[in-house]
Amino acid sequence: MKVLVPVKRVIDYNVKVRVKADGSGVDLANVKMSMNPFDEIAVEEAIRLREAGKVEEVIAVSIGVKQAQETLRTALAMGADRAILVVASDDVHQDIEPLAVAKILKAIVDEEQPGLVICGKQAIDNDMNATGQMLAALLGWSQATFASEVGIDGDHATVTREVDGGLQTIKVKMPTIVTVDLRLNEPRYASLPNIMKAKKKPLDEKTPADYGVDVSPRLTVVKTSEPPTRSAGIIVKTVDELVEKLKEAGAV
């Protein structure tokens, strides 16, 4: 069985995001980019399933700008077998919308015939949390979202989901779409030998036209702004003064 893992190139989670002065978007000039953390967890889970003998091949896919091949090389260095890059834009500021991504992924699934698609629950740049669900709808497959534990048993997958107030365990029929949460695993670091090996692994380059998908944006970002700056706190000298201030603020 093949496993398909979509990965996205995003601003590194350690970087403080800066908004452009004109409010037209986020400043990406000279900013460190890396793999979306949720997608990194998805890659790790796919590799673990292969190591456990549950799957034979792990295919990483990225849809975006040409520079996303660096993200795919990271997935290959972690242990993915091969990669597919769909160059859908020349502008690093253009975000390919979830529906377009899902349509391209559907075409790739139809071509590759994987038994499982594992993806991050959302990207940390737009927080859409939609691609996995849309892909399941387009394919007519079962889906399990927010997974914190995944097990494969024959033609079924058992998934523990993180829900409000606790955990939910469900059994879904394969093939299926699984979107992963933070507590599923801890991704491995790519070793130097594996980074070197990743350069020789196959990476196919495609375009949306190859799959008959139009990626023209349907949404327009009107304005981007930073959250308001927190106001300074108040220093109090005694506990009584603290309690009085809390009463005034309605906190007690």
Disulfide bonds with the S-S distance in Angstrom:
none
